[in-house]
């Protein structure tokens, strides 16, 4: 009997008295499969009162539904059914209905009162998905308004019960689980392996997780301990590589390998959970971390990575990113090895690294773009999203950005208080609002099928293997607009032609599994659009491409960029940003482009340019780009275009121009030069380029720098004079004066600078500096020794040979005798023999010894 049965009566008694319950029980206790059956058999629901069980993952929803149906001895899809993004098995007889949290929110759009439902069970709530947070709040609101009879149970293995129970004001029940000890080991250090050798040293690279996992698997299978093995990897690609490597190092007739992840066909998912004749190795994503208990697992190998849903500024939407898991997730994974007997867990990262991992995974509400969920709330009649009863409210700036995005896309009316005419259709499409806006536009322009495909390309992972040569761009026709999406279309077409064969796809640099995901997502998007009566067939290829480019411009206007020259990849972006076009992009014409990916990369500094401890520079790269016609911007976004007159610097000609230009979201679309630039603005811009080191004033020489240092020293020695110290502001004014009346670098390059620098002081102060900090000091033999000044700290330094100092008994001074000159005394070979501010001491104590030594070496020189 599963541990959850011990509190069966308490569960039924609690839901009979209260419409809310928080239930916590360790993984493997049976809460996911048994609690719905308790409610069904306990008489708390009738044939017309469904039990909705919300799952965070599609795979878990299907597998758990199949398990419960088998235990109730009923065909799947009748008494027990499930619904996921790509699959559904329900009927009019279904009472226990497993579905993903995202589909539950869609269900609320068509059935806002949940008519026919008696229970909502939120399973694995500790994962804190954004959809589960919103579902919790919406059910709570529903209970407090029109459905007080609706029962809510929040279930989890590791849950902050106090937070949720206080939010719901409801009782908490806890089940005790059975757990055997699990021996946990770590890597001694993060290993590296040799990569291609360079001419200086052998480069190093991180060992891929599948290689580490295969080594760990070899150790497990070689030990005397029995039991199946569960290996955690972040995604399908890593799972496939792990199985390939596992076959090479640990394969055998008695060992079978099974992948397990959401995108697999159902028969392969079922095979992973079915009993095997020999020893079984399951390689799974974090779907096996919770919800699903796999019998026979005694050993876990954990790569410590998972795909985490996060807002991606590269594409401007929420995507799955590979990241290290939290300590709590690592504990969940390790616990899989101790369900039926003592087990082991090999963590493929060092113990020191584990201590620095976050304790828990950050809730999605703190790391996702909120535009999609805000649009969903508006579609459900929630107008004041700021005061929506969140379990934990999102950051106010994130909420504001979501509303601004929806207004920009036309989903909300100006002011963001209600849905626009487009809003309901956009809200009902299962995708980010940018993509739903693109599909709505595509339906009107007759390119819906291509739009659904491009939306799938955007929302799913890249189908091209990074760094692999594929050559799909070679056969593209030379037309307008050219787009990197056409390369992806060609790659997908190849994958279809070879039946998505992983090996043949890999040979051409294509990820077969990613192509399958794009296919399924494309079908989902098309079916959803057609279900809303959004229709539109493909027209001619040229027209279809132009229409698609305009759809992208409608959905991603803030991604617009301009390439000014075909000699370099530099581009201007909206909001005044700068970037470079990816050299592999096919959208290389000078003019406007729309990149879907805007990626910040660490730039390598040239040798010697980056000092120790200095922060590396960052460059922004544009990719997945499509060419855009200027007329389309005027047609689609006329309200965002404004005219202005601006004075700008031209790096290519090193000149300043005043231009009349059209500005779109901070990006200059068109510029027309005017005859003469504004003189004061031109001088200001040239001065700024000089101050930044872009332009150099040839006559800003050592004499100028020494005058500045002399003045600063005198200001330090005579503070009562209140001299200027040539601050940055002072220097900027001086440089601007030097640049006065000019608009080109050639006009200022050789202009005299010292008179302007000196004239920053009045005549009397200039004379005072000349007297107190002279640039020369006359020595007894008549030679005028040059004095160099340094203001930090204020020092006057002179260099002279011993013979030039004969007759000078005491240290010479400046500042009216206040400050001794730091003398660097030179031998005849011009090398220093002493640095001193006490010349008398030098003559008395050091010179006699030096004279004996130096006179022997240089007998032709005078020695006194």
N, C-alpha and C positions, 0 to 999 in steps of 0.2 A: 504494500500500500504506500502510495506517495505521501510525503509529509504534509501536503496541503489538506489531505483528508482529515487530519487531526483537528482542524478548525472549521470544518464544513458547516457544522451547526451554528457556530458563531457568525459565520458569513451570512447564512440565510436569515438568522434572527436579526442581524444588524440591518440588512436591506429591507426587511419587513417593517422596521421601525423608522428608518431614515432613508432619504433618497440619495445619500452620498456616503462613500466609504473609501478610505485609503488602505490598501493592502500591500504589505511588503513581505517578500519571501525570497530566499536565496534561489539562484538559478538552479534548475533541476528539481524543484519542489513540486512542479506540476500545475502551477497557477494558470499558465496560459491555456493548457488543454482541459483542465478539470473544472475551473470556476464556471465557464459557460455551461458545462454539463450539470453542475450543481444547481444553477439557476433554472435550467430547463426541467430537471427532474424534481426540483423543489416546489414546483407549482407557482413560481413567481412570474411566470409568463404564459401566455396562451398562444394559440396557433397564429394569431394576428399581431403578436407583440414580439418583434425581432430582438435578438441580442446582437448588437453591433460591437465587434471586437477590433479595435484599431491597432494596427501593427506599423512599426517604423520602416519595414522593408517588404518588398514584393515577395521575395523568396519565402520569408517567414510566413506571410499570410497564406500562401498556397500550401506549404508543407504542413503547417499546423492544422489547417482546415482538413487536409487529407488524413492526418492522424486522428482528429476528433471524429471525422466521418467513419473511419475504420473502427474506432472504439464503440461507436453507437450502431455499428453494423448497418450503415445506410450508404447508398451510393453518393459520391461527392457531387454536389450540385443540387441535391434535394433538401433534406433536413439541414445539412451543413453545406455551406458554399463559401466562395471567396471572390473578391474583386481586386484587381491590380491595374496598373497603368496600361499593360499590354494584354491582359488576359482576364477572363471572367467565367465562373461556373456557379451561377445562381439560378433559381427558378421561383415560381410562385409559392412553392412549398418550403422555401428556405427560412429557417428561424435563426440559427446561429450563422452569422455572416461575418467572415473575416475580411477586412479591407484595409488598405493603406490610409494613413492620416490625410494625405493630400486628396484622395478620392472622397473621404468623408466630408471635407470642406466643399467639394463639388456637389455632393449629395445635398448639402444644406441649401445650395442655390436652387435646386429643383424642388426640395421638400423642406422648407425653412422650419417647420414645426416638428419634423421627424415623425410624421404620422406613421403609425404601424410599428414604431420602435418602442420597446419597453426599457432596454438597458443600453448604455454606452460604456464599454470597458476600454480604458486607455492603457495598453500594455507597454512595458518597458519605458515608462514615462521618464525614468532617470536620464535618458538620452537627450531630453529637452530639445527636441526638434521644434522649429518654429510652428509647423503645422499642428503639433500636439499642444503647444501652449495656446494657440488660437482656438483649437477645438475645445480645450478645457474651459476657456472663458466663454465661448459661445454656448456650450451646454449649460454652464452655470447660469447665464442670462436666460436661457430657455426655461430652466427650472424655476427661476424667480419670476417668470411672466406667465406664459401660456401652458407650460408643461410641468407642473409640480409633481406629477406622477412619474416622470422620467427618472430612472435611477442611473447614477454615475458611480463607477468604481475605477479608481486610479491604482494601477498595479506596477510594481517594479521590484527588482532584486536589490538595488542600491539606490535608495531614494531619500531625499531630505524631507522626511515625513512631517516635521514641524512646519516647514514652509507651506506645504500643500494642505495639510490639515487645518492650519490657521486660515488659509485663503478660502477653503471650502467650509470651515466651521463644522467639521464632521469627525466621527471616531476613526481610530486607527487600529488595524489588526495586523499581527505579525505571526508568520509561520516559521517554525524552526526547521532548518534543513539538515540533511546528512552530508557531511563533507569529510573526505579522507585527506590525510596530509599530502601535500605536493612539495617535492624538493625543487627549489628554484635555483638555477645557475645563470651566470652572466658571462659575457666575453671578458677576457682580461683587459683588452683594449680594442678600440675601433681599428680593424685591420685595413691595410692598403695593399695594393698590388702594383707591380710595374706596368706602366703603359709604354707608349712609344718613346724610346730614348731620345733626348735632345742632344745637341752638340756639346752642352756644358755638363749636364747631369741627367740622371735617369728620372723621368717624371713618375709621379705616383698617382694612383686613382683609387677611389673607394671600391671595395669588393662588393659586387652586386648582391642584393639580399638572397637571390635564389642560390648563389654559390655557397653562401654561409649556411643556408637552410639545408642544402644537400650534404654538406659536411656534418652538420648536427644530426641529420637523419642517418647517416652512415654509422655514427656513434651509437644511436639508439638501437638500430637493427643488429649491431654487433654485440650489444650487451645481452646479458642473460634474462633481462626483464621482458615479459611478453606484453601484449596489448597493442591496440591500434594507435596510429599517430595522426594528430591534427596539426597542420602547418598553417599559420596565418600569413597571408599576403594581401597587399592593398587592392589588387585588381586582376582582371582576366589575363592581361599580358604577363604580369609577374607570376601568376599561377601556372601558365603554360611553360614559361622558362624554368620554373621550379620542378615541374614534372619531367621536363626534358633532362635537366641536370640530375634529378633523382634517379631516373632510369640508368644514367651512365655510371653513377657511383654506388648505387644501392639497389639496383633492380635485380629481379630474380623470379623464378616461377611461382614462389609462394608469396610474392608481394604485389599487390595491385594498387595503382594510383588512380585517384578520383578527384576531378575539379569540383568546386562548389561555389557558384556565384549567381547573381540574379539573372544575368543575360544568357545563361545556359539553357538549352532545351529541357523541358520538364523531365524527359526520360533519363537524361544524364544527371540531373539533380537527384532524382529518386535513387539512381544507382549508387550515389555517394552515401546514402543513408541505409541502403539495404545490406543485410548480412553478407559477408564474403567468406569463401572457403579458406583462404589463407589470411595473411596479415594485410591490413588495409591502411593506406596512407591517404588521408583527405587533405587537399590543399584548398583553403577557403578564404574568402574575404571575411570582414568582420560580421557577416550575416550569421556566422556560427558562434559569435561572441555571446549573444543573448537569444532568447525566444526558442531556439532549436537545441534540444539535447540529443547528442549523437551517442548511441550506445557503444560500448567497447573501447572508448578513448581512454588511454592510460598515459599518453605522452603528448605534450604540446611543444611545438617549436614556433616561437613568435618573432617575426621580423620587426615588430614594433612600429609598423606603419599602417595607415588606413587612408582611404579617400574621405576627406572631410568636406562637407558642403560649406562653401565660403563665398562671399562676394569677391568677384575677380575684377579689379580695376582694368585689367588688360582688355576684357571684352565688355565690361559694363553690365554684366549679369552675374547671377549666382551659378557657380560651377563646382564640381568635385575636384579637390586638390589633394595630392599625396602629402601627408604630414605625419610627424611622430604622434603616437597615441598618448593619452594621459596615464597616470599611475592607476587610476580607477579602472580604465579599460584593460590595462595589463593584468590587474588582479582578476577581472572577469575571465580573461582568456586563460590564465593559469588555472582557474577553478575548474575548467573543463576536463582537466586530467584527474580530478579527484572525486568524480561522481560515484563510481562503483568500487574503487579500490585505491590504495596509495599510488601516486603517479609522479611524473617529473615534468618540469617546464624549463626549456632552454631559451633564454632571452638573448637575442642576437644584438645586444648592445651592452656597453660597460655599466657596472653598478654605479660608477660616479656620474654617468649621464642620466641614469634613472632618477637620481635624487633631484636633478634639475628639471625634470619633466613636470608639467602642471598636475596638480592633484586630481582635477576633474576636467573633462572636456568643456570648453566654454559653450554656454547655451547659444543656440543659433540666433536667438533674438539679438545677441550682442555682436554677431559676426556676419550677418547676411544683409543684403539690400532688401528693404522692406516694401518696395514698390508693389510687388505682386500681392502680398498679403493685405496691404492697405487698399488696393483696388478690390480685392475680394470682400473686405469688410464693407466697403461702400456698396458693393452689389447686393449685400445682405441687409442693407438699410442702416448700417452704422455710419453716422455722419460725423460724430465727434471722436475721431480715432485717438486724439490726444488723451481723452478721459475714458477710453475703453478699459475695462477691468482686466488689465494684463496681470499675470502671476508676478512677473517682474517687468516693469515698464522699460521699453527701449530708450536709448539715448534720444533726447529731443532733436539734436542735429540730424540724426539718422532718419527720424520721422519726417522732419522738414524736407530733407533731400528726396524722400520717397514721394511726397506730395508735389514737390517742384517737378520731379521727373514725370509724374502722371499728368500734370498740367501741360508740360512741354510736349508730351505725346498726344495730347488731345483727349485723354480718357476722363479728365475732370474739367469742369468749367473753370473759368478764370476766378481765382480766389480759393479754389480747392474745396468747395463746400458741397458739391453734388456731382453726380455722373453726367458726362456729356452724352450726346446721342451715340457716340462711338463706344462709350464706356461699357454698357452691358455686353456687347459682343466681345470686346477685349477681355472682360472679366471671365467669360465662360470658356475661353480657350486655355488649355492646360500648359501654360508657358509664361515666361517673363513678359511683362507688358510691352517691352520693346519688340519682342518677337510677335506678340499678338497684334500689335499695331502694324507690323510689316505684313502679316497675313491678311489683315483687313484691307490694307491698301492694295495688296496683290490681287485680291478677289475683284477689286474694282478695275484693275489694269489688265486683267486677263492672263496672269502668270502665277496662279495659285500653286500649281504643282511644283514649279521651280522654287517658289518662296518657301514651301514646306520643306523642301530638301535643303535649301540654304539655312533655314532656321535650325534644322537638325544638325548641320555642320557646325553651326555656332554654339549650340547648347551641349553637344556631345564632345568627347575628346577627339584630338586630331587623328585623322585616319592615316596620315603620312608619318612614318617612323623618323624621328629627329635625326638629322645628319646623314640619312641614307639618300643615295642618288636614285631618282625615279624617272626623270626625263619626260614627265607627262606634259610639261609646258612646251616641248619641242614641236608638237603637232598642232598647236592652237592656231586658229586662223587669225590673220592680222586685221582686226576690225575695231570698232569703237562701240561701247566701252570694253576695254580689256579688264579681266578680273581674275584674281587668284582663286575665286570660287570655281572657275572653269577648270583649273588644275585638279581641284578636289573632285569635280564631276568626272573628269577623265579617270582618276584613280579609282573611284567607286565603280565606274563602268567596267574597268579591268577586273576588279574583285568579283563583280557579278559574273563576268564572262568565264572566270576560272572556278566558279562555284564557291567562292570565299575560302578556297584552299589555303590554309595558313602558310605552308611552305612556299607555294608559288607567289603568294602575295608578298611574303617577306623578301623574296628575291627581287621584287620591284620596289621595295621600300614602303609597302602598304601594310597596315595593321588590319588583318582580316576581322578580328573580333570587333574592333572599333567600327568597321564598315557595317557589320551586322547591326550594331546598336544604332547607327545612323539610319539604316533602312527601317528599323522598327519605329524609331522616333518619327521619321518622316511619315510613315503610314498613320501613326497616332495623330499627328498634327493635321494631316489631310482629312482623316475621318472626323475629327473634332470640328474642323472648319465646315465641312459639308453637312455635318449635323446641325450647324447653325444656318444652313442655306447660304453659306459663302461659296460661291462658285466662280469659275473663270478658267478657261482652257488656255493652253500655250498658243501664242500667235507665231508669226515668223521669228526665226532665231534672233535676227538683229533687233526687232521690236521687243522681243521678250527680254533680251539682255538690257536694253535701255529702260524698260519698265521695271525690271528687277533692281537696277541701280537706283532708280527713283524711290523704290520701296525702302531700300537701305537708307537713303537720305532722309526719308520720313521718320524712320525708327531710330537712327543714330546721328542726328544732326550735329551733336557736339563732338563727333569724331572727324569732321571735315578737316582736310589738310590741303596745303598748296605747295607744289614743288616749283621753285622759281627758276632753276637752271638744270640743263641736262648734263652739266659738267660735274656735278656732285649730288649726293643723295639727300642733301639738307631740305627739310620741309618746315613750313610754318603750320601750327595747329591753332585751333580755337583757344580762347582764353590766353593768348599771347605766348603759348608754349612753342618749343622748338624740338625737332626730332629728325631722325634719319630713316629713309625708306629702306626696308630690307633688300639687299642686292638680289635676292632670289625672286622678288616680286615681278610679276609680268606687267603690272600697272606702272610703267616707268615713264610715261609721257610727261612733259612739262605741263603743269596746269593743276586742276583740282583732282584729288583722290579722296576716297573714303576708306580708311583702314579700320577693320573691325578689331584688330589687336594692337594695343598701344603698350609696349613692354619696356620697363626700365631695367637696364642691364648695367652691371659694374664695368666701367671702362678701364682698360689697362693703360697705365701711365708709361710714357717712354722711359728708357733707362736713365736713372738719376733724377727724374722729375718728381718722384713721390718720396718724401722724407719719411723716416720711421715714425709710426704713430699717426700719420696724416690720414684723413678719411679719403677713400678712393672716390674718384669722380663717377658720375652716373650718366649714361647716355640712354636716350629713348629711341626705340626702334619701332617702326610701323610695318605691319604685315597684314596678310589676308585683306588686301586692298582692292578697290574697284575704282575705275576712272569715272569722273563726274563732269557733266557739262554745266557750265556757269548758268546757262538759261534755266536749268532745272532748279537751281538754288533760288533764283528770282521767282520762278513759278510756284514753288512749294513753301518757301519761307520768306516771302516778301516783307512780312511784318517784323522780321528779325534783322533786316538789313537797314543800315543807316549810313549817311554820308558824313564825312568829316574832312577837314583840312589839317594835315599833319606835316611836320618837318622831321625827316628821317635820315639816318646814316646809311650809305651804300658801301658795304665792304669791298665789292669788286672794283669800284672806281675810287674808293677812299674819299668820297665827297658827301656833301649834305644837299638834300633836295627837299623842297616843299611840294607835297602832292595832294591832289584831291582824290580821295579814295572811298570805296564802299566797304563797310565793315560788317561782317557776319559773326556774331558771338565772339568778338575779339580777333577775328581773322580777316586780313585784308583780301578782298576778292579781286578788286580792280584798282589800279592806280594810274592817275594822269599827272605827269610833272607840270608844275607851274614855272613861269619864266625865271623868277628870282626867289631864292629862299629868304625867309625872314632873317635879317642879320644877327639879331640877338639870339634867336633860337639856334642858328647855325653855329655861332661861337660857343654856345652852351654845349651843343652836341659834340663838336670837335674837342672841346676841353674835357668832356667826359671820356672820349676815346683815348685821349692822352693820359688821363688819370688812371684808366684801366690798363694801360700798357699796350693798347692796340696800336696807337700811333706814337712815334718818338720825335721829340724836338731835338734836333741835332746840336743846337747851341745851349741846351740845358746840360752843361758840362760840369767838370770838377770845380771850376771857379764859382758856379752858381751854388753847388752843394756846400762848398766851403763858406761862402757868405752866409748861408742859412745856419750852418753850425756855429760860425763866429757870433752871429746875432743871438743864437740861443744860449751860448756860453755867457755872453755879456748880460743877457737878461737874468741868468742865474746868479751871476756875481753882483749885479746891481739891481735888485728887485724894485728898489724905489723908483727906477726910471720907467717901469711899466712898459717895457718894449714888447712888441709882438714877438711871438715865438714860431711863426710860420706853421700854424696848425693846418690840418687838412682843409678846413674851410678857407683859410687864408690862401693856401696854395691853389685851391680851385678858382678863387677869384682872380689870382695873378695869371693862371694859365688861360682863363677866359679872356682876360685883357690881351694876352699875346695873340689869341685867336681872333680877336675883334676884326670884323670886316671881311673875314675869309669864309669860304664855303668848301674849299678843297684842301687836302693835306699838302699838296705841292705849294700852296700859298703860305703855309706856316712852318714847313719843315726846317727852313734855314733862318727863321726870324731870330733876332737877338733876344736873349732872355734875361741876362743879368741886369740891364737897366730896369726892366719891369719888376724884378725881384727886389732890387734895392729901393725902388720908388714906393714900395709898400711902407717904408719908414720916411719920416720927414727928414729934411736936410740936416737938422741938428742931430737927430738920432743916428743918421748915417755916419756923420763925422765922429760921434762918440764911439760907435762900433769900430771905426778905423783906428782910433787912438787906443782904445782899451783892448782890442784884439787885432793887432796888426798882422798882415799876412807874411811879413818878413822881419827879421831881427839882424841888425848889422853887427858883425863880430869884429874883434880888434884888427884883423888883417884886411877889413873892408868887404869881406864876402857876406852877402845878405842871405842868412839862413832862412829857408822857408819854414813856416810854422803851420802845422795841421791841427785843426780843432775837432774835438768830439764832444758832443753835448751830453752824453749819457755814460758815465758822469762827466761833467765839464772838465776837459783836459786840453792843454796846449802842448804839442809835442814838436820837438825839433831834432834834426839829424845833422851831425857834423863830424869831420875827422878830428883826431886829437890835435893835429897841427893847427887847424883853424881856431881852436879854443885857447891857444897859448896867449897869455896876457889877460885872460878872463878869469878872475879869481873866484867870483861868486856866481851862483846860478842866476841866469837872466830871468826876468819876470815880464808878465803882461798884467793887464787890469790895473794899471797905475801902481805896480809893485805888489799887488795883493796875491798874485798867483804865479808860482814858479813854473818855468817851462820844463817839462819832462824831457831831459836830454838823452838821446840815443847816440852814444859816443862810438865812433867807427875807427877801426884800424885802417892802415893804408890800403888793404884789400877791400875796403868798404863793408866789412862785416862788423856787426856790433860787438864791442867788448864790455860795455857797461851801459845800463839804463839807470839814470839817477835824477833826483831833484836836489841833490846836495853836491854841487860841483867842488866846493872847498874840501869836503871830506874825500872826494875822489882824488884830488891833487895830493892830499896829505897822506893817505893810507893805501890807495890802490895803484896809483900811477907809478910809484917807484918800481914796484915789481913788474908791472906791465912794460915799462920802458926797457928794462933789462932784456926781457923776452923778445919784444917787438923790434928793438934796435938790432938784435942779432939777425932777425929774419928780414928786416928792411933797412939795411945800413945806409942806403942812399937818401933816406928821408931825414929831415931835421928832428933831432931829439934833444929837448931841453931838460 
